[in-house]
């Protein structure tokens, strides 16, 4: 690895090595070291990099999603399940390999001839290993200076607030429904090393990346992302994201379509909220995995004449509010509470639905 390449990598990751040999070693695959006994592979660096990355992601989530209350308690905007999903998303193979491709680092890998012919540098797992090995090299070179490790991790990987790979989900959904695979249009600013007054360029990133001749040459990390747009032809609808990192912007667009499709499919699953069917409609949503099982609690009170008044609370995990129903009949109180919770979840106005129901009854009369 020549001096200019080492300098380019160091500038890209924001860390200058005291021992550049460690950086070179991060790019050495086992297949190469077996043919060149004077070199050592990146396997152990990868191991330590994985642990350092885990610590970075955990701390970054803690910093972003939590705070200390006035009385000294620890409070988090995300629960344990959500944090687990976010962490898994940020360290998965697709994310780490994408980061390597963004910098174009896969072109510097040291491979034996067989691996070169098989283009293993395009393997997501090989690129993931390289990402972790680079972090491991920084950890060893800095003698586990956490500021250096965190700065490098943050430069190479910006924590994304996603709980799943929405791009993969959307691609699979389009295939299942025989839709065209959507393309991302990315509006790029100028190279960060140049003045930002240069005109924007419009790229279709997926098409560009799939161009074999340019597959390893484009350093996307040098470009400022101004806007990312995703269009689905069959919906004749597009969404946009202004997140300034490419993969996160694409993921944000895919998530917006995921949310739209989920709302569409869950509404189709149960139809319009109906007070007489609301309990069953919530059960259907639960059975299809859209919501956790609703919890109902009852309180029996009495009016001045001693007649029972049932109050029911319907608590949905997915909603921040508990919904309330009241009736002399316990079953009716449950229906009412379920109806209001269902309307809130499906984003219906219960008053408008009740007016529509009365209009329908009048028409029948």
Secondary structure by P-SEA (a helix, b strand, c coil): ccaaaaaaaaaaaccccccaaaaaaaaccaaaaaaccccccaaaaaaaaaaaaaaaaaaaaaaccccccccbbbbbcccaaaaaaaaaaaacaaaaaaaaaaacccccccccaaaaaacccccaaaaaaaaaaaaaaaaaaaccaaaaaaaaaaaaccccccccaaaaaaaaaaaaacccbbbbbbbbccccccccccbbbbbaaaaaaaccccccccccccccccbbbbbbccccbbbbbccccaaaaaaaaaaaaaaaaaaaaaaaacccccccaaaaaaaaaaaaccccbbbbbbbbbbccccbbbbbbbbbbccccbbbbbbcccaaaaaaaaaaaaaaaaacccaaaaaaaaaaaaaaac
